[in-house]
Amino acid sequence: MALAGLALITLSIIILAVFRAISWARTEAYVSQEGGSLLVYASARCTHSIKVCSLPKSPGNYGNVLVRGYVEEVSGRVFDLIIEPYVRAEAVSRYEFEFSPKLEEIREGLEMVIVNRATERVREDFMVETVELPGFAKLGWWAGAPFKTPPVEGGVEVLVNGTATESGGRVFNLYVLDVENFERYRAGLAFEAYFKGTGSNSYTFNFAIPPEKCAETLYFVFERVGEPGAESPELEVFVDSEVAYEKPVDIVVQYRVKVSWEERSYIHVPKDPLLGLIVLGVVLLIAAAVLKHVFKCAA
């Protein structure tokens, strides 16, 4: 009986002092309850960032962090999504992600980067006019550039296409040159041309200008076939051309990010039943002492 009382008292004290049940409860939080949106300007190198989440600085009470969410462009245009070192998606219009970052990373905040890769096809008139070459002139030219300033840093590839036709059906030569090769042509040196046509009264041309030269001057050179002179006919060449290129455009992305984690808490054992056990243990000890005394006296 005494041993039972001691056992009850000891067990109750241990439970009250030491044993507190540990519970891990999962908690969820949205970066923005309704989600968010970002306007990302037209530039291949334009980025925007947001903080994914920040937690209170109590690392011992948090664990099993999970980040889930999505990012999408409202019109279906493409972008890159980067959340280092967990997410890297290229040329997507919508992307869903899920990853488990380290606790210290999510507490300090993760950066989400949107890189705008969206473009749209643009066609614009380039050279649309008539060039007149007097009878005494051997050659004439028209000069112009697709852009005064490239639409993006580093330039874009430009496709040039069109026709050149002599109104009277007279033959001529046509060269389309960049600045360097135009100077070489005038100096009588060997040259390279974007387009070279000889001995015809009409041409259809189609060529590409590399990005690094898209804002440089382009020369359309019209060369008479035969010698110029007072008796030579005047040439009238009508050129109708356009340029086409991919123009970067603004995009609007929507996102929603949810962060969940397990938070440690303690379940405290109710005191009243334990106090009852302690009282019962004390009663058992007293009863054991009384019985011992009675048996001793009887002996």
C-alpha positions in Angstrom: 0.0 0.0 0.0 2.8 2.4 0.9 4.6 1.5 -2.4 1.4 2.2 -4.3 1.0 5.6 -2.6 4.6 6.5 -3.4 4.2 5.4 -6.9 1.0 7.6 -7.4 2.7 10.6 -5.9 5.9 10.2 -7.9 4.0 9.7 -11.2 1.8 12.7 -10.6 4.8 15.0 -9.9 6.7 13.7 -13.0 3.7 14.4 -15.2 3.2 17.9 -13.7 6.8 18.9 -13.9 8.1 17.2 -16.9 5.5 15.7 -19.2 3.9 18.2 -21.5 2.6 16.6 -24.7 4.2 18.2 -27.8 1.9 18.9 -30.7 2.7 20.1 -34.2 -0.2 22.0 -35.7 -0.1 23.1 -39.4 -0.7 26.8 -40.0 -1.4 28.4 -43.4 -0.9 32.0 -44.5 -1.3 33.8 -47.8 1.1 36.4 -49.0 -2.0 38.2 -50.2 -5.4 36.8 -49.4 -6.8 37.8 -52.7 -3.6 37.3 -54.6 -1.6 40.1 -56.2 -0.7 41.5 -59.6 2.4 43.0 -61.1 2.9 45.2 -64.1 6.2 44.2 -65.8 7.4 46.7 -68.4 8.4 45.8 -71.9 12.0 44.8 -71.5 13.8 41.5 -71.6 15.8 42.5 -68.6 13.1 44.2 -66.6 12.4 42.4 -63.3 10.0 42.8 -60.4 10.2 41.0 -57.1 8.1 40.3 -54.0 8.8 38.8 -50.7 7.3 35.3 -50.4 6.9 35.2 -46.6 8.5 36.2 -43.3 8.1 34.3 -40.1 8.7 35.4 -36.5 12.2 34.8 -35.3 11.6 31.8 -33.2 13.2 28.9 -35.1 12.6 26.4 -32.4 8.9 26.5 -32.7 8.6 26.1 -36.5 9.2 23.3 -39.0 8.2 21.6 -42.2 7.7 24.8 -44.2 5.9 24.4 -47.5 5.5 27.1 -50.2 2.8 26.7 -52.9 1.5 29.0 -55.5 1.1 30.1 -59.1 2.0 32.9 -61.4 0.2 33.6 -64.7 0.1 36.3 -67.3 -3.5 37.6 -67.9 -3.2 37.6 -71.7 -1.1 34.4 -72.0 2.1 36.2 -72.8 5.4 34.6 -71.7 7.8 35.3 -68.8 10.5 33.7 -66.8 9.9 32.9 -63.1 12.8 32.6 -60.7 12.7 31.8 -57.0 16.3 30.9 -56.1 17.3 28.2 -55.6 14.0 26.3 -55.9 12.2 27.5 -59.1 13.5 28.4 -62.5 10.9 28.4 -65.3 11.5 29.9 -68.7 9.1 31.2 -71.3 5.9 30.2 -69.5 2.5 31.9 -69.4 1.4 30.2 -66.2 3.5 28.2 -63.7 2.5 26.4 -60.5 5.2 25.7 -57.9 5.6 23.9 -54.6 8.8 23.6 -52.6 10.1 23.3 -49.1 12.6 26.0 -48.2 14.9 26.0 -45.2 13.4 27.7 -42.2 16.0 30.5 -42.1 15.3 31.2 -45.8 11.6 31.7 -45.4 12.0 33.6 -42.1 14.3 36.1 -43.9 12.1 36.2 -47.0 12.4 34.7 -50.4 12.6 36.8 -53.6 10.3 36.0 -56.6 11.5 37.5 -59.8 9.5 37.9 -63.0 11.4 38.5 -66.2 9.3 39.8 -69.1 10.0 37.8 -72.3 6.8 38.8 -74.1 6.9 40.3 -77.6 4.5 41.0 -80.4 5.0 40.9 -84.1 5.1 44.5 -85.6 5.1 45.5 -89.3 5.9 49.0 -90.3 6.5 50.8 -93.6 10.1 51.5 -94.3 11.0 53.0 -97.6 8.0 53.8 -99.7 8.9 56.3 -102.4 10.1 56.9 -105.9 13.8 57.5 -106.7 14.6 59.5 -109.8 18.0 59.0 -111.6 18.7 61.7 -114.2 20.2 60.6 -117.6 23.6 62.1 -116.7 23.8 60.2 -113.4 25.4 56.8 -113.1 23.9 56.1 -109.7 21.7 57.4 -106.9 20.8 56.2 -103.4 18.4 56.5 -100.5 19.5 56.2 -96.9 17.5 55.4 -93.8 17.6 53.3 -90.6 14.8 51.0 -89.3 15.1 52.7 -85.8 16.6 55.8 -84.4 16.9 53.9 -81.1 16.6 50.2 -80.8 13.4 49.1 -79.0 15.5 47.1 -76.5 19.0 47.2 -75.3 21.1 45.1 -77.6 18.7 45.6 -80.5 16.3 43.2 -82.3 16.5 41.3 -85.6 14.7 43.2 -88.4 13.3 41.6 -91.5 13.1 43.9 -94.5 11.1 42.9 -97.5 9.7 44.8 -100.5 9.9 45.5 -104.2 11.7 47.9 -106.5 10.3 48.5 -110.0 11.4 50.9 -112.7 8.3 52.6 -114.1 9.3 52.5 -117.8 10.5 48.9 -117.7 14.2 50.0 -118.0 16.8 47.7 -116.4 19.0 48.8 -113.4 21.0 47.3 -110.7 20.0 47.4 -107.0 22.2 47.0 -104.0 21.2 47.3 -100.3 24.3 48.0 -98.2 25.3 48.9 -94.6 27.5 51.9 -93.9 30.8 50.1 -94.2 30.0 48.3 -97.5 28.5 51.5 -99.0 31.8 53.2 -98.5 33.6 50.2 -100.0 31.2 50.3 -103.0 31.9 54.0 -103.6 35.6 53.5 -103.4 35.4 50.7 -106.0 36.4 48.0 -103.6 34.8 44.6 -103.1 31.7 44.7 -100.9 29.0 42.6 -99.4 25.4 43.4 -99.7 22.2 42.6 -97.8 20.7 42.3 -101.3 22.3 42.4 -104.7 20.3 42.4 -108.0 21.6 43.1 -111.5 20.2 43.5 -115.0 16.5 43.6 -114.3 13.7 46.2 -114.3 12.1 44.8 -111.1 13.3 43.2 -107.9 11.7 41.5 -104.9 14.0 41.5 -101.9 13.9 40.0 -98.4 16.7 40.0 -96.0 17.5 40.2 -92.2 19.4 42.9 -90.3 21.2 41.6 -87.2 20.2 43.1 -83.8 23.5 44.9 -83.4 22.9 46.8 -86.7 19.2 47.5 -86.5 19.7 51.2 -85.8 22.4 51.8 -88.4 21.8 53.5 -91.7 20.9 51.3 -94.6 21.6 52.4 -98.2 19.5 51.5 -101.2 21.8 52.1 -104.2 20.3 52.3 -107.7 22.9 51.9 -110.5 22.3 52.6 -114.1 23.1 49.8 -116.6 25.1 51.4 -119.4 26.8 54.8 -119.5 25.1 58.0 -118.4 24.8 60.9 -120.8 22.6 63.6 -122.3 20.8 61.0 -124.4 20.4 58.5 -121.6 16.8 58.1 -120.3 15.8 59.1 -116.8 15.1 56.3 -114.5 12.2 56.3 -112.0 12.3 53.4 -109.5 9.4 53.0 -107.1 10.3 51.2 -103.9 7.7 49.8 -101.6 9.2 48.1 -98.5 8.4 47.3 -94.9 10.2 46.1 -91.8 9.0 43.4 -89.3 10.4 42.7 -85.9 9.4 41.4 -82.5 8.6 44.3 -80.2 8.7 43.8 -76.4 5.4 44.6 -74.7 4.2 45.2 -71.2 2.7 42.3 -69.3 0.5 42.0 -66.3 1.0 38.9 -64.1 -1.2 37.6 -61.3 0.1 35.5 -58.5 -1.0 33.8 -55.4 1.4 32.3 -52.9 0.5 30.3 -49.8 3.0 29.4 -47.1 2.2 26.7 -44.5 4.3 25.4 -41.6 4.0 23.3 -38.5 4.1 25.2 -35.3 5.0 23.5 -32.1 2.7 23.8 -29.0 2.4 22.0 -25.7 -0.7 20.2 -24.4 -0.7 20.7 -20.6 -2.2 17.8 -18.6 -5.1 19.0 -16.5 -4.0 19.6 -12.9 -7.2 18.5 -11.0 -7.0 14.8 -11.8 -3.3 14.8 -11.0 -3.9 16.5 -7.7 -6.5 13.8 -6.9 -3.8 11.2 -7.6 -1.4 12.9 -5.2 -4.1 13.1 -2.5 -4.9 9.4 -3.1 -1.2 8.6 -2.8 -1.0 10.6 0.5 -4.0 8.8 1.9 -2.5 5.4 0.9 0.7 6.4 2.7 -1.2 7.5 5.8 -3.3 4.3 5.8 -0.1 2.2 5.4 1.5 4.0 8.3 -1.6 3.5 10.5 -1.9 -0.2 9.7 1.8 -0.6 10.4 1.3 1.0 13.8 -1.8 -1.1 14.6 0.0 -4.4 13.6 3.0 -3.3 15.7 0.9 -2.7 18.8 -1.0 -5.9 18.4 2.2 -7.8 18.3 
